[in-house]
Amino acid sequence: MEKRRLGNTDLELTTIGLGTWAIGGGDWKFGWGPQDEQEAVEAVLAAVRHGINWIDTAAVYGGGVAETLVGKALAMLPVSERPIVATKCGRVMRGPEQIDKVLKRESIFEECDASLKRLGVDAIDLYQLHWPEPDEDIEEGWAALVELKQQGKVREIGVSNHNVAQLKRLEAIHPVASLQPPYSLLKREAEKELLPYCAQQDIGVVCYSPMYKGLLTGKFTAESLAKLDSSDHRTRDIEFQSPLIEAHLGLVDCLRSVADSAGRSLAELAIAWVLRRPEVTSAIVGSRRPDQVAQTVSAADWKLSQPQIETITQLLAGHAQAMRMGALG
């Protein structure tokens, strides 16, 4: 699988990384429903077998559940085969429905130590501020990450969900290695300012939700939405409710012909579309089972042609119009 250098670092990431948000289970505010823990561990091992060389996780995913499962998988691999591990801090779970936004130095140091223990590693390869909240504390949180890097507990430091103005504030303290924004066919705001700025500043981009929580896989329908477990946060996501869900599924139906004509799946198309941008280092693709890894990993070698990109662009314009009509109607 192709690798791309992460910003100003020496890290070389495969263009697909394994996302572990969903393996945090359903017992928390942003869960994905019930999760078989053994299947989750096997998904991590399958990702490594398929050539994926890095894993993205976070302390808040299930209140440490995802990190623990990643740690179990890492322990089953020879040290020479272990993937690069990226995790995040700044969200502290106090209970299933209470997640505090904390960027204080002491809290981040505690989070880092807890993540190191759960993951079973001596150092975290990429440590990231999960959200820029509270905004007034991002400098304190970033300074804490700089300290952790100086101490050798983390190797590189980056951020997630930050805007350009916030990136500039942090860069005045220490260079930002990477940004993790949402980016997909359904969420393209990053193209306006973030991607060009990151290219200019040599900040790596590892985008999340390229398949937008399963909507762009082609396997999601109104019927499957109705069958989601109540502990799946998508049942409460406005993008999965009328009139938005109808517009999104309409786009998916239109995109199907592009994927079919190339002999590819819709999931592969969604990932390849994100990776077409040279600013993007890697796309984080979530998988809960080994078979899901196998179904998406081949997207890494699909280079969309210019005619395919132009067709998709036209379909996106139609989707935007449908969204406007839905808002008016």
N, C-alpha and C positions, 0 to 999 in steps of 0.2 A: 504494500500500500504506500502511496506517495506520502512523503513527510514535508512539512513546511516549518521553517524556523519561527519560533514564537517571539515576535517583536525584537527587542534588544537583548534577548537572552541567548544562551547556548542550547536551550531545549528545542528538540526537533519533534514535533507532534505529527502523528498520522492525521490525515484530513478528516477522519471520523474518530471521535472520542466516545467512550461509553458514559452515558448519563445515568445516575442512580437515584434521582428524585423519587421515582415511583416505587423503588424497593424499600422505601421507608415505611410502607404499609398504609393502613387506613386509620390507625388509632391516633390521628392528630388532625389539626385544622385543615391542612392542605394535603391530606393523604389521597391515595389512589385506590382505595378499597383493599380487601384482603390480599396478602402476599404470602406465597410459599417461600420460606426462607432458604430452603435447600435449592430451589429453582433459581433464586436470586444469586446465590453463590456460584451455581453452575453457569449462570449468564455471564458473570465476570470472567470465569475461566474460559468460556466459549469465545468471549471477545478477544482474549489474549491469543487463543488458538487461531483465530481468524486474522491476526495481524494488527489489531488495534493496540497501540502502545501507551495509551493514557486513559485515566478514569477521572471523571468529575463527580464529586460528592459534596456534602455539606453537613455540618454538625446538626442543623435543625431538621434534616430529613428524618422524620420519625423520632426526633429527640435522641439522635445518636444511633438509631437502628441501622440506617444505611451504611454509616462508617463502620459499624461493627461487622456487618456482613462483608463489606469490602475487605476488612482486615482478615476475616476468616479465609477469604479466597487468596489473599496475598500470602498467608501462612502456608498455603498448599502448593505454592509455586517456588521453584528454585530462585534464589536471589537474582541470578543472571537473567531470569525471564520475567521478573516483576515489572509491571507497567509504571509509568510516571503517574503520580497521584496528585490531584488538585482538590482542595477542599476550601471551605469558606467559614467566615465567622461574622458576628455582629447580630445574629438572631438567637435569642436565648429562650428555650422552651421552659415555661414555668408549670405548664399543664397542657393537656391535649388541645384546649381551646385558647390558651394564653401564650403568645409568643412576644417577648419583649424585644424592643429595638435598642441595642446597647453597643456603643462604640467606645466605651471607656477603656483606658489602658489596662487596668487590673482585670476587667472582665475578659478582654481579648487574650491576655496571657493565660487565664484559667481555661478558656476555650481551647487554646492551642495545645496545652498540656493534655487536656481530655481527648482531643482529636488524635494526638500522637499515640496515646495509650490504646484507643479503640482501633486505630489503623495498624498498630504494631510496627511502626516505622521509627527510625531515628530522626528523620527530618521530613517535612512536607515539601514536595517539589514545587508546588505553586499554591500560595496561600492568598485568599482573596477576601476583601470586604464584601459581604453579600449584598447589602443595600446601603445607600447613602443616607441612612436615617438613624438618629436625628442628623439633619444636615449640618447643624452647628458643631457637631462632634466629629465630622469626617477627618479633620486634620489630626485630632487626637488618636483616632483609630488608625490612621495611616502611619503616624509616627510610631505607634506600637508595633505595627508590622515591620517597619524599618528596624526597630530594636530586635525583634525576633530573627530577622535575617542576619543581623550582626552577631547574634548569639549562636547562629548555626541551626536553629530549630526549624527554619524554613529556608528554602533555596532562592525562590523568586517570589515577588509579591505583585498582585494585581487587584482589580476591582470588578464588580458585577453591577449592572444596572445604573451606572453613573452617567451623567451627561457631560458635554464638553466643558462647560463652566466648572464643574466639579473636578474633572480631570486636570484642568489647569491649576486649580488650587493645590491638588496633591503633588503635581509635578514640581511645584516650587519647593517641595520638601525632599522628594526622591523620585527618580524616574519610575513611571508606571509600566510594568512589563506587559500587562494584558488587560483587556476589557472583555467582559462577558455580557453581551446584550441579547435580548430576544430578537430573533430575525428569522423570518419565514415568508412564504408567499402571502400569508395573511397579516403579517406584522413587518412592514417595510420601513418604518420610521428611521431605522439606523442608517439608511442610505443617504439621508439628507445632510447630516453633519458628522455623525459619529464615525462612519467608515472613512470618509476623506481625511478627517482629523487624525485618526489612528494611523493611517498610511503616512501622513506628513510627519508625525511624531515617532514613528517606528514602534507603535504599540500593537502587540498581537491581538487578534480578535478571535475569540472562541464563542461562537453564538449558540444559544440554547433554543430548544423547541422548534427545530426546523420543520418538524411534521405537525406542529401546533397541537400538542397533546393528543395526537392520534387522528385529528380531523382530516389531515392530508394523506392518510394512508390508503384511502379508498375503501377501507373496511368499516368505517364508521357510518352509521345510518341513524335516522330518527328512532328506529326500533331498538337499536343497540343502546342509544342514549337512554331510552326508557327503562332498559334493563340494568343500568349501572347501579352498583351498590350505593346506598345512601352515604357511606363513608368516603365515597369518591368525590373529591372537591369539584370535579367537572359538572356535577349536578347543580352546583351553585354558581358556576362561571357564566357571566352574561353572554359570552361568545357562543355558548351552547344552548342558548334560549332563543325563542322567536323574537324578532324576525331575523336575527343574525344567523342562526343555525341554518335556516333555509337558503340564505344567500351563499353561505360558505359551502354547503353541500352542492349547490348549483355549480359553483366554480369547480369543485372536485369532479363532477360529472363531465364538465367540458375539458378538463385537463386529462381525463382518462384516454382520450384519443391520441394525445401527444405521447403518452407513456406506451400505449399499446402499439403505436406505429414504430416505436423504437425497440419493441420487445422487452420493455422494462415495466416495473411496477410503479404505482403512483408514489409510494414511499421513496423509491429511488429518485424519482423526478424531483420531489420536494427537497431532498438532500443535495442533489446535483445542482439545483437552481441556486441554493445558498452558496455552494462551493465555487460557483462560476466567478464570484467576486474575488479579485486578487488580494484584497485587504483581509479576507477571511483566512485565518490559519487553519481552523478546524471547526467542524460542526459537531455539537454534542447530541448524540442520538440515544435516547432512553430505551432500555430494554429490561424486561422483567423475567424473561425466559431465554434459554439458549436458542430456540428456534427464531425468536425475534431478531437476534443478532445476525443469524444466517440470512435473514430476509432483507437486511438493509446494508450490510457491509459492502456489497458489490457496487453501491452507489458511488463509492470513492473513485472508481475508474471511468465514470461516465462524464465526458466533456460535452456539454450541450452545444449543438451547432447554432450558428447565428439564425437560421430560419426557425429553429425550435424556440430560441429565446424570443424572437419577434412574435411568434404565435402565442407564446405564454404572456407576453406583454399585452397583446390585444385582449386576451382572456381576462387579465387582471383589470384592464380598463372597464370591461363589461361588468366585472364583479363590483368594482367601485361604484358604478352607476346603479347596480342592483341594491347596494348598501344604502345609497342615498335615497332611492325610491322606498326602501323599507323604512328608513327613518322618517320620511315624509308621510308614509302611509299608516 
